[in-house]
Amino acid sequence: MSVRYEIIVHGNRPRLNDDFLDLANVTLIHAASGPMLFDIGGYISRLGLIKQLNERGL
C-alpha cells in the first residue's frame, strides 16, 4: 500500500504573552482509497485550505 502526503497549509506558532498558540499544519494524504485531510486546521486556515484544494482539483 503506497501512501503519499503533502502539507498544503503550513501552521505557525505565534507568541502570546505567556505562551505559544500552536496552529497545526493541514496535511493532504493521497491513498489508494482517495484523498484524506489530516488535521483540517482552524477557522483561520479555511481560505488557505480552500485555495489549496481548488488548485488540486478537489
CHARMM internal coordinates of N, CA and C (Angstrom, degrees):
IC EDIT
DIST 1 N 1 CA 1.4429
DIST 1 CA 1 C 1.5251
ANGL 1 N 1 CA 1 C 108.24
DIST 1 C 2 N 1.3022
ANGL 1 CA 1 C 2 N 116.10
DIHE 1 N 1 CA 1 C 2 N 120.03
DIST 2 N 2 CA 1.4540
ANGL 1 C 2 N 2 CA 121.43
DIHE 1 CA 1 C 2 N 2 CA -179.84
DIST 2 CA 2 C 1.5276
ANGL 2 N 2 CA 2 C 109.94
DIHE 1 C 2 N 2 CA 2 C -101.62
DIST 2 C 3 N 1.3163
ANGL 2 CA 2 C 3 N 115.30
DIHE 2 N 2 CA 2 C 3 N 127.86
DIST 3 N 3 CA 1.4551
ANGL 2 C 3 N 3 CA 120.84
DIHE 2 CA 2 C 3 N 3 CA 178.61
DIST 3 CA 3 C 1.5248
ANGL 3 N 3 CA 3 C 107.67
DIHE 2 C 3 N 3 CA 3 C -125.53
DIST 3 C 4 N 1.3124
ANGL 3 CA 3 C 4 N 115.39
DIHE 3 N 3 CA 3 C 4 N 135.30
DIST 4 N 4 CA 1.4595
ANGL 3 C 4 N 4 CA 121.83
DIHE 3 CA 3 C 4 N 4 CA 178.19
DIST 4 CA 4 C 1.5180
ANGL 4 N 4 CA 4 C 107.36
DIHE 3 C 4 N 4 CA 4 C -122.67
DIST 4 C 5 N 1.3152
ANGL 4 CA 4 C 5 N 116.95
DIHE 4 N 4 CA 4 C 5 N 149.49
DIST 5 N 5 CA 1.4618
ANGL 4 C 5 N 5 CA 118.86
DIHE 4 CA 4 C 5 N 5 CA 177.99
DIST 5 CA 5 C 1.5230
ANGL 5 N 5 CA 5 C 110.11
DIHE 4 C 5 N 5 CA 5 C -140.99
DIST 5 C 6 N 1.3246
ANGL 5 CA 5 C 6 N 115.17
DIHE 5 N 5 CA 5 C 6 N 158.90
DIST 6 N 6 CA 1.4572
ANGL 5 C 6 N 6 CA 121.42
DIHE 5 CA 5 C 6 N 6 CA 173.66
DIST 6 CA 6 C 1.5221
ANGL 6 N 6 CA 6 C 108.62
DIHE 5 C 6 N 6 CA 6 C -147.13
DIST 6 C 7 N 1.3090
ANGL 6 CA 6 C 7 N 115.20
DIHE 6 N 6 CA 6 C 7 N 142.10
DIST 7 N 7 CA 1.4634
ANGL 6 C 7 N 7 CA 120.55
DIHE 6 CA 6 C 7 N 7 CA 175.33
DIST 7 CA 7 C 1.5185
ANGL 7 N 7 CA 7 C 106.42
DIHE 6 C 7 N 7 CA 7 C -84.12
DIST 7 C 8 N 1.3359
ANGL 7 CA 7 C 8 N 116.39
DIHE 7 N 7 CA 7 C 8 N 116.16
DIST 8 N 8 CA 1.4678
ANGL 7 C 8 N 8 CA 118.71
DIHE 7 CA 7 C 8 N 8 CA -175.34
DIST 8 CA 8 C 1.5168
ANGL 8 N 8 CA 8 C 112.98
DIHE 7 C 8 N 8 CA 8 C -100.88
DIST 8 C 9 N 1.3316
ANGL 8 CA 8 C 9 N 118.30
DIHE 8 N 8 CA 8 C 9 N -19.70
DIST 9 N 9 CA 1.4625
ANGL 8 C 9 N 9 CA 122.30
DIHE 8 CA 8 C 9 N 9 CA 171.85
DIST 9 CA 9 C 1.5240
ANGL 9 N 9 CA 9 C 106.48
DIHE 8 C 9 N 9 CA 9 C -135.74
DIST 9 C 10 N 1.3111
ANGL 9 CA 9 C 10 N 116.33
DIHE 9 N 9 CA 9 C 10 N 117.05
DIST 10 N 10 CA 1.4637
ANGL 9 C 10 N 10 CA 120.65
DIHE 9 CA 9 C 10 N 10 CA -179.02
DIST 10 CA 10 C 1.5176
ANGL 10 N 10 CA 10 C 110.28
DIHE 9 C 10 N 10 CA 10 C -81.98
DIST 10 C 11 N 1.3090
ANGL 10 CA 10 C 11 N 115.39
DIHE 10 N 10 CA 10 C 11 N 132.61
DIST 11 N 11 CA 1.4609
ANGL 10 C 11 N 11 CA 120.98
DIHE 10 CA 10 C 11 N 11 CA 176.14
DIST 11 CA 11 C 1.5260
ANGL 11 N 11 CA 11 C 109.80
DIHE 10 C 11 N 11 CA 11 C -76.83
DIST 11 C 12 N 1.3045
ANGL 11 CA 11 C 12 N 116.06
DIHE 11 N 11 CA 11 C 12 N 172.27
DIST 12 N 12 CA 1.4523
ANGL 11 C 12 N 12 CA 119.89
DIHE 11 CA 11 C 12 N 12 CA 173.60
DIST 12 CA 12 C 1.5157
ANGL 12 N 12 CA 12 C 108.61
DIHE 11 C 12 N 12 CA 12 C -141.87
DIST 12 C 13 N 1.2873
ANGL 12 CA 12 C 13 N 116.50
DIHE 12 N 12 CA 12 C 13 N 179.92
DIST 13 N 13 CA 1.4545
ANGL 12 C 13 N 13 CA 120.14
DIHE 12 CA 12 C 13 N 13 CA -174.14
DIST 13 CA 13 C 1.5264
ANGL 13 N 13 CA 13 C 109.65
DIHE 12 C 13 N 13 CA 13 C -137.05
DIST 13 C 14 N 1.3340
ANGL 13 CA 13 C 14 N 117.26
DIHE 13 N 13 CA 13 C 14 N 75.40
DIST 14 N 14 CA 1.4574
ANGL 13 C 14 N 14 CA 119.20
DIHE 13 CA 13 C 14 N 14 CA -179.54
DIST 14 CA 14 C 1.5289
ANGL 14 N 14 CA 14 C 112.16
DIHE 13 C 14 N 14 CA 14 C -68.01
DIST 14 C 15 N 1.2966
ANGL 14 CA 14 C 15 N 115.26
DIHE 14 N 14 CA 14 C 15 N 145.93
DIST 15 N 15 CA 1.4657
ANGL 14 C 15 N 15 CA 121.50
DIHE 14 CA 14 C 15 N 15 CA -179.69
DIST 15 CA 15 C 1.5231
ANGL 15 N 15 CA 15 C 110.08
DIHE 14 C 15 N 15 CA 15 C -86.32
DIST 15 C 16 N 1.3301
ANGL 15 CA 15 C 16 N 116.57
DIHE 15 N 15 CA 15 C 16 N 129.88
DIST 16 N 16 CA 1.4569
ANGL 15 C 16 N 16 CA 122.81
DIHE 15 CA 15 C 16 N 16 CA 172.41
DIST 16 CA 16 C 1.5269
ANGL 16 N 16 CA 16 C 107.64
DIHE 15 C 16 N 16 CA 16 C -98.94
DIST 16 C 17 N 1.2898
ANGL 16 CA 16 C 17 N 117.43
DIHE 16 N 16 CA 16 C 17 N 179.72
DIST 17 N 17 CA 1.4690
ANGL 16 C 17 N 17 CA 120.41
DIHE 16 CA 16 C 17 N 17 CA -179.26
DIST 17 CA 17 C 1.5257
ANGL 17 N 17 CA 17 C 112.93
DIHE 16 C 17 N 17 CA 17 C -54.58
DIST 17 C 18 N 1.3128
ANGL 17 CA 17 C 18 N 117.24
DIHE 17 N 17 CA 17 C 18 N -48.83
DIST 18 N 18 CA 1.4660
ANGL 17 C 18 N 18 CA 120.59
DIHE 17 CA 17 C 18 N 18 CA -175.04
DIST 18 CA 18 C 1.5186
ANGL 18 N 18 CA 18 C 114.36
DIHE 17 C 18 N 18 CA 18 C -119.64
DIST 18 C 19 N 1.3187
ANGL 18 CA 18 C 19 N 118.15
DIHE 18 N 18 CA 18 C 19 N 4.46
DIST 19 N 19 CA 1.4603
ANGL 18 C 19 N 19 CA 119.47
DIHE 18 CA 18 C 19 N 19 CA -173.17
DIST 19 CA 19 C 1.5235
ANGL 19 N 19 CA 19 C 109.16
DIHE 18 C 19 N 19 CA 19 C -161.23
DIST 19 C 20 N 1.3160
ANGL 19 CA 19 C 20 N 116.31
DIHE 19 N 19 CA 19 C 20 N -171.85
DIST 20 N 20 CA 1.4539
ANGL 19 C 20 N 20 CA 122.85
DIHE 19 CA 19 C 20 N 20 CA 175.17
DIST 20 CA 20 C 1.5200
ANGL 20 N 20 CA 20 C 109.44
DIHE 19 C 20 N 20 CA 20 C -115.11
DIST 20 C 21 N 1.3106
ANGL 20 CA 20 C 21 N 116.65
DIHE 20 N 20 CA 20 C 21 N 150.33
DIST 21 N 21 CA 1.4557
ANGL 20 C 21 N 21 CA 122.80
DIHE 20 CA 20 C 21 N 21 CA 173.67
DIST 21 CA 21 C 1.5245
ANGL 21 N 21 CA 21 C 106.78
DIHE 20 C 21 N 21 CA 21 C -107.99
DIST 21 C 22 N 1.3173
ANGL 21 CA 21 C 22 N 117.03
DIHE 21 N 21 CA 21 C 22 N 108.99
DIST 22 N 22 CA 1.4601
ANGL 21 C 22 N 22 CA 120.72
DIHE 21 CA 21 C 22 N 22 CA -178.26
DIST 22 CA 22 C 1.5177
ANGL 22 N 22 CA 22 C 110.76
DIHE 21 C 22 N 22 CA 22 C -83.81
DIST 22 C 23 N 1.2963
ANGL 22 CA 22 C 23 N 116.43
DIHE 22 N 22 CA 22 C 23 N 126.65
DIST 23 N 23 CA 1.4560
ANGL 22 C 23 N 23 CA 122.62
DIHE 22 CA 22 C 23 N 23 CA 172.38
DIST 23 CA 23 C 1.5208
ANGL 23 N 23 CA 23 C 106.58
DIHE 22 C 23 N 23 CA 23 C -116.21
DIST 23 C 24 N 1.3181
ANGL 23 CA 23 C 24 N 116.96
DIHE 23 N 23 CA 23 C 24 N 117.12
DIST 24 N 24 CA 1.4530
ANGL 23 C 24 N 24 CA 122.43
DIHE 23 CA 23 C 24 N 24 CA -171.76
DIST 24 CA 24 C 1.5226
ANGL 24 N 24 CA 24 C 112.04
DIHE 23 C 24 N 24 CA 24 C -76.87
DIST 24 C 25 N 1.3230
ANGL 24 CA 24 C 25 N 114.54
DIHE 24 N 24 CA 24 C 25 N 158.04
DIST 25 N 25 CA 1.4591
ANGL 24 C 25 N 25 CA 121.04
DIHE 24 CA 24 C 25 N 25 CA 171.58
DIST 25 CA 25 C 1.5181
ANGL 25 N 25 CA 25 C 109.49
DIHE 24 C 25 N 25 CA 25 C -66.34
DIST 25 C 26 N 1.3204
ANGL 25 CA 25 C 26 N 116.09
DIHE 25 N 25 CA 25 C 26 N 153.86
DIST 26 N 26 CA 1.4567
ANGL 25 C 26 N 26 CA 121.42
DIHE 25 CA 25 C 26 N 26 CA 170.04
DIST 26 CA 26 C 1.5237
ANGL 26 N 26 CA 26 C 105.92
DIHE 25 C 26 N 26 CA 26 C -106.17
DIST 26 C 27 N 1.3141
ANGL 26 CA 26 C 27 N 116.76
DIHE 26 N 26 CA 26 C 27 N 120.43
DIST 27 N 27 CA 1.4537
ANGL 26 C 27 N 27 CA 122.31
DIHE 26 CA 26 C 27 N 27 CA -174.15
DIST 27 CA 27 C 1.5205
ANGL 27 N 27 CA 27 C 110.57
DIHE 26 C 27 N 27 CA 27 C -112.70
DIST 27 C 28 N 1.3262
ANGL 27 CA 27 C 28 N 115.53
DIHE 27 N 27 CA 27 C 28 N 130.58
DIST 28 N 28 CA 1.4614
ANGL 27 C 28 N 28 CA 121.94
DIHE 27 CA 27 C 28 N 28 CA 175.47
DIST 28 CA 28 C 1.5228
ANGL 28 N 28 CA 28 C 107.40
DIHE 27 C 28 N 28 CA 28 C -100.10
DIST 28 C 29 N 1.3277
ANGL 28 CA 28 C 29 N 116.03
DIHE 28 N 28 CA 28 C 29 N 122.49
DIST 29 N 29 CA 1.4632
ANGL 28 C 29 N 29 CA 122.41
DIHE 28 CA 28 C 29 N 29 CA -179.51
DIST 29 CA 29 C 1.5185
ANGL 29 N 29 CA 29 C 107.98
DIHE 28 C 29 N 29 CA 29 C -103.93
DIST 29 C 30 N 1.3168
ANGL 29 CA 29 C 30 N 115.53
DIHE 29 N 29 CA 29 C 30 N 129.00
DIST 30 N 30 CA 1.4670
ANGL 29 C 30 N 30 CA 122.09
DIHE 29 CA 29 C 30 N 30 CA 177.65
DIST 30 CA 30 C 1.5248
ANGL 30 N 30 CA 30 C 107.41
DIHE 29 C 30 N 30 CA 30 C -104.03
DIST 30 C 31 N 1.3191
ANGL 30 CA 30 C 31 N 116.71
DIHE 30 N 30 CA 30 C 31 N 107.57
DIST 31 N 31 CA 1.4646
ANGL 30 C 31 N 31 CA 122.16
DIHE 30 CA 30 C 31 N 31 CA 179.93
DIST 31 CA 31 C 1.5243
ANGL 31 N 31 CA 31 C 109.15
DIHE 30 C 31 N 31 CA 31 C -120.22
DIST 31 C 32 N 1.3064
ANGL 31 CA 31 C 32 N 116.07
DIHE 31 N 31 CA 31 C 32 N 167.16
DIST 32 N 32 CA 1.4686
ANGL 31 C 32 N 32 CA 120.89
DIHE 31 CA 31 C 32 N 32 CA 179.57
DIST 32 CA 32 C 1.5308
ANGL 32 N 32 CA 32 C 110.98
DIHE 31 C 32 N 32 CA 32 C -59.52
DIST 32 C 33 N 1.3133
ANGL 32 CA 32 C 33 N 116.95
DIHE 32 N 32 CA 32 C 33 N -31.27
DIST 33 N 33 CA 1.4661
ANGL 32 C 33 N 33 CA 120.84
DIHE 32 CA 32 C 33 N 33 CA -178.72
DIST 33 CA 33 C 1.5302
ANGL 33 N 33 CA 33 C 112.60
DIHE 32 C 33 N 33 CA 33 C -79.93
DIST 33 C 34 N 1.3324
ANGL 33 CA 33 C 34 N 117.31
DIHE 33 N 33 CA 33 C 34 N -8.92
DIST 34 N 34 CA 1.4591
ANGL 33 C 34 N 34 CA 121.51
DIHE 33 CA 33 C 34 N 34 CA 178.94
DIST 34 CA 34 C 1.5196
ANGL 34 N 34 CA 34 C 111.35
DIHE 33 C 34 N 34 CA 34 C 126.94
DIST 34 C 35 N 1.3314
ANGL 34 CA 34 C 35 N 116.14
DIHE 34 N 34 CA 34 C 35 N 177.85
DIST 35 N 35 CA 1.4674
ANGL 34 C 35 N 35 CA 119.65
DIHE 34 CA 34 C 35 N 35 CA -178.24
DIST 35 CA 35 C 1.5246
ANGL 35 N 35 CA 35 C 112.15
DIHE 34 C 35 N 35 CA 35 C -75.00
DIST 35 C 36 N 1.3380
ANGL 35 CA 35 C 36 N 115.78
DIHE 35 N 35 CA 35 C 36 N 146.64
DIST 36 N 36 CA 1.4627
ANGL 35 C 36 N 36 CA 122.48
DIHE 35 CA 35 C 36 N 36 CA 177.03
DIST 36 CA 36 C 1.5142
ANGL 36 N 36 CA 36 C 108.51
DIHE 35 C 36 N 36 CA 36 C -136.60
DIST 36 C 37 N 1.3229
ANGL 36 CA 36 C 37 N 116.88
DIHE 36 N 36 CA 36 C 37 N 145.46
DIST 37 N 37 CA 1.4567
ANGL 36 C 37 N 37 CA 121.95
DIHE 36 CA 36 C 37 N 37 CA 173.71
DIST 37 CA 37 C 1.5179
ANGL 37 N 37 CA 37 C 108.93
DIHE 36 C 37 N 37 CA 37 C -101.26
DIST 37 C 38 N 1.3232
ANGL 37 CA 37 C 38 N 115.71
DIHE 37 N 37 CA 37 C 38 N 137.23
DIST 38 N 38 CA 1.4636
ANGL 37 C 38 N 38 CA 121.18
DIHE 37 CA 37 C 38 N 38 CA 175.49
DIST 38 CA 38 C 1.5108
ANGL 38 N 38 CA 38 C 107.91
DIHE 37 C 38 N 38 CA 38 C -115.94
DIST 38 C 39 N 1.3051
ANGL 38 CA 38 C 39 N 117.53
DIHE 38 N 38 CA 38 C 39 N 126.60
DIST 39 N 39 CA 1.4569
ANGL 38 C 39 N 39 CA 125.49
DIHE 38 CA 38 C 39 N 39 CA -176.86
DIST 39 CA 39 C 1.5225
ANGL 39 N 39 CA 39 C 109.76
DIHE 38 C 39 N 39 CA 39 C 52.91
DIST 39 C 40 N 1.3029
ANGL 39 CA 39 C 40 N 116.19
DIHE 39 N 39 CA 39 C 40 N 85.08
DIST 40 N 40 CA 1.4611
ANGL 39 C 40 N 40 CA 120.91
DIHE 39 CA 39 C 40 N 40 CA -172.68
DIST 40 CA 40 C 1.5160
ANGL 40 N 40 CA 40 C 113.88
DIHE 39 C 40 N 40 CA 40 C -75.12
DIST 40 C 41 N 1.3259
ANGL 40 CA 40 C 41 N 116.79
DIHE 40 N 40 CA 40 C 41 N 10.17
DIST 41 N 41 CA 1.4581
ANGL 40 C 41 N 41 CA 120.40
DIHE 40 CA 40 C 41 N 41 CA 173.89
DIST 41 CA 41 C 1.5157
ANGL 41 N 41 CA 41 C 112.26
DIHE 40 C 41 N 41 CA 41 C 75.17
DIST 41 C 42 N 1.2906
ANGL 41 CA 41 C 42 N 115.20
DIHE 41 N 41 CA 41 C 42 N -174.93
DIST 42 N 42 CA 1.4539
ANGL 41 C 42 N 42 CA 120.94
DIHE 41 CA 41 C 42 N 42 CA 179.74
DIST 42 CA 42 C 1.5169
ANGL 42 N 42 CA 42 C 110.76
DIHE 41 C 42 N 42 CA 42 C -101.00
DIST 42 C 43 N 1.2951
ANGL 42 CA 42 C 43 N 115.83
DIHE 42 N 42 CA 42 C 43 N -176.77
DIST 43 N 43 CA 1.4633
ANGL 42 C 43 N 43 CA 121.28
DIHE 42 CA 42 C 43 N 43 CA -178.83
DIST 43 CA 43 C 1.5231
ANGL 43 N 43 CA 43 C 111.53
DIHE 42 C 43 N 43 CA 43 C -58.05
DIST 43 C 44 N 1.3112
ANGL 43 CA 43 C 44 N 116.55
DIHE 43 N 43 CA 43 C 44 N -33.59
DIST 44 N 44 CA 1.4596
ANGL 43 C 44 N 44 CA 120.63
DIHE 43 CA 43 C 44 N 44 CA -178.29
DIST 44 CA 44 C 1.5333
ANGL 44 N 44 CA 44 C 111.84
DIHE 43 C 44 N 44 CA 44 C -64.73
DIST 44 C 45 N 1.3345
ANGL 44 CA 44 C 45 N 117.76
DIHE 44 N 44 CA 44 C 45 N -23.55
DIST 45 N 45 CA 1.4674
ANGL 44 C 45 N 45 CA 122.38
DIHE 44 CA 44 C 45 N 45 CA -179.35
DIST 45 CA 45 C 1.5252
ANGL 45 N 45 CA 45 C 112.74
DIHE 44 C 45 N 45 CA 45 C -88.09
DIST 45 C 46 N 1.3286
ANGL 45 CA 45 C 46 N 117.94
DIHE 45 N 45 CA 45 C 46 N -5.08
DIST 46 N 46 CA 1.4616
ANGL 45 C 46 N 46 CA 122.52
DIHE 45 CA 45 C 46 N 46 CA -169.85
DIST 46 CA 46 C 1.5208
ANGL 46 N 46 CA 46 C 113.45
DIHE 45 C 46 N 46 CA 46 C -57.04
DIST 46 C 47 N 1.3172
ANGL 46 CA 46 C 47 N 118.69
DIHE 46 N 46 CA 46 C 47 N -50.31
DIST 47 N 47 CA 1.4634
ANGL 46 C 47 N 47 CA 120.29
DIHE 46 CA 46 C 47 N 47 CA -176.88
DIST 47 CA 47 C 1.5268
ANGL 47 N 47 CA 47 C 111.67
DIHE 46 C 47 N 47 CA 47 C -66.53
DIST 47 C 48 N 1.3250
ANGL 47 CA 47 C 48 N 116.91
DIHE 47 N 47 CA 47 C 48 N -39.23
DIST 48 N 48 CA 1.4608
ANGL 47 C 48 N 48 CA 119.98
DIHE 47 CA 47 C 48 N 48 CA 176.08
DIST 48 CA 48 C 1.5156
ANGL 48 N 48 CA 48 C 111.75
DIHE 47 C 48 N 48 CA 48 C -64.24
DIST 48 C 49 N 1.3158
ANGL 48 CA 48 C 49 N 116.64
DIHE 48 N 48 CA 48 C 49 N -38.87
DIST 49 N 49 CA 1.4640
ANGL 48 C 49 N 49 CA 121.33
DIHE 48 CA 48 C 49 N 49 CA 178.52
DIST 49 CA 49 C 1.5270
ANGL 49 N 49 CA 49 C 110.51
DIHE 48 C 49 N 49 CA 49 C -64.87
DIST 49 C 50 N 1.3192
ANGL 49 CA 49 C 50 N 117.33
DIHE 49 N 49 CA 49 C 50 N -46.75
DIST 50 N 50 CA 1.4673
ANGL 49 C 50 N 50 CA 121.39
DIHE 49 CA 49 C 50 N 50 CA 179.59
DIST 50 CA 50 C 1.5374
ANGL 50 N 50 CA 50 C 110.09
DIHE 49 C 50 N 50 CA 50 C -60.21
DIST 50 C 51 N 1.3120
ANGL 50 CA 50 C 51 N 117.15
DIHE 50 N 50 CA 50 C 51 N -43.95
DIST 51 N 51 CA 1.4778
ANGL 50 C 51 N 51 CA 121.63
DIHE 50 CA 50 C 51 N 51 CA -179.86
DIST 51 CA 51 C 1.5363
ANGL 51 N 51 CA 51 C 110.25
DIHE 50 C 51 N 51 CA 51 C -61.04
DIST 51 C 52 N 1.3270
ANGL 51 CA 51 C 52 N 116.78
DIHE 51 N 51 CA 51 C 52 N -47.42
DIST 52 N 52 CA 1.4636
ANGL 51 C 52 N 52 CA 120.20
DIHE 51 CA 51 C 52 N 52 CA -178.73
DIST 52 CA 52 C 1.5207
ANGL 52 N 52 CA 52 C 112.42
DIHE 51 C 52 N 52 CA 52 C -65.72
DIST 52 C 53 N 1.3202
ANGL 52 CA 52 C 53 N 118.07
DIHE 52 N 52 CA 52 C 53 N -38.91
DIST 53 N 53 CA 1.4647
ANGL 52 C 53 N 53 CA 120.90
DIHE 52 CA 52 C 53 N 53 CA 177.62
DIST 53 CA 53 C 1.5315
ANGL 53 N 53 CA 53 C 110.60
DIHE 52 C 53 N 53 CA 53 C -66.90
DIST 53 C 54 N 1.3163
ANGL 53 CA 53 C 54 N 117.54
DIHE 53 N 53 CA 53 C 54 N -41.65
DIST 54 N 54 CA 1.4741
ANGL 53 C 54 N 54 CA 120.86
DIHE 53 CA 53 C 54 N 54 CA 177.08
DIST 54 CA 54 C 1.5223
ANGL 54 N 54 CA 54 C 111.21
DIHE 53 C 54 N 54 CA 54 C -61.09
DIST 54 C 55 N 1.3264
ANGL 54 CA 54 C 55 N 117.77
DIHE 54 N 54 CA 54 C 55 N -40.99
DIST 55 N 55 CA 1.4654
ANGL 54 C 55 N 55 CA 121.38
DIHE 54 CA 54 C 55 N 55 CA 178.55
DIST 55 CA 55 C 1.5138
ANGL 55 N 55 CA 55 C 112.25
DIHE 54 C 55 N 55 CA 55 C -62.02
DIST 55 C 56 N 1.3193
ANGL 55 CA 55 C 56 N 116.85
DIHE 55 N 55 CA 55 C 56 N -23.86
DIST 56 N 56 CA 1.4670
ANGL 55 C 56 N 56 CA 121.84
DIHE 55 CA 55 C 56 N 56 CA -179.28
DIST 56 CA 56 C 1.5277
ANGL 56 N 56 CA 56 C 111.71
DIHE 55 C 56 N 56 CA 56 C -100.71
DIST 56 C 57 N 1.3104
ANGL 56 CA 56 C 57 N 117.09
DIHE 56 N 56 CA 56 C 57 N 7.01
DIST 57 N 57 CA 1.4615
ANGL 56 C 57 N 57 CA 121.08
DIHE 56 CA 56 C 57 N 57 CA 178.67
DIST 57 CA 57 C 1.5126
ANGL 57 N 57 CA 57 C 113.58
DIHE 56 C 57 N 57 CA 57 C 71.91
DIST 57 C 58 N 1.3222
ANGL 57 CA 57 C 58 N 116.80
DIHE 57 N 57 CA 57 C 58 N 25.72
DIST 58 N 58 CA 1.4719
ANGL 57 C 58 N 58 CA 120.25
DIHE 57 CA 57 C 58 N 58 CA -178.61
DIST 58 CA 58 C 1.5162
ANGL 58 N 58 CA 58 C 110.45
DIHE 57 C 58 N 58 CA 58 C -109.18
END
COOR INIT
IC SEED 1 N 1 CA 1 C
IC BUILD
